[in-house]
């Protein structure tokens, strides 16, 4: 039979031990919880590294190709074929006249290439504009009375100074405008060259005449506009 005193002793010791164990257990839990909190805190405080991927720049657009000047496009710069008239146009007044031998070469050129400039005639009607240089008249292939007369005079004297080409002025009455032609001498006779008029009746080579007065009568008779000619004078 157990001793009541020893039983009472065992019962009194057990509760104290159990309380100590429970306290230790709670402390361990607290420590573990603190540890977990520290670990989480460390992970939370670690800096986040974000990897930024740089974009590759788009390749630059290549500049447009320029056609080489040495090889032009056949569409952009077509090769022009020279017209049949270009060789004669390329010749200068001096080069052309240097090959003429007589007044007949001048007449052929005037008949074939020269034309009366109606617009210039209207612009300077009843007035006397400065005459064009022979080189300009040759290039334009046109003109009016003073241009044609100056061209004929200068050209004839280049071909043969013995022609003694001069400017001739026809003075009309009543006053309106005077007319200008070119005279030259051949075999003692007087010839008139007139390509600066719109009237075909008095256009071209006229003559031979024995004198300027004889030409005056011819002009007065054949001109379609009947006006009195006061005088015909030869200018130097």
Secondary structure, DSSP 8 states (H G I E B T S, - for coil): ---HHHHHHHHHHHHHHHHHHHHHHHHHHHHHHHHHHHHHHHHHHS----------------------TTS--TTTT------TTHHHHHS-HHHHHTT--SHHHHHHHHHHT-EE-HHHHHHTTTS------HHHHHHHTEE-HHHHHHHHHHHHHHH-GGG--EEEEEEEESSS--EEEEEEEETTEEEEEE-S-S-GGG-EEEEEESSHHHHHHHHHHH-SS--EEEEEEEE-
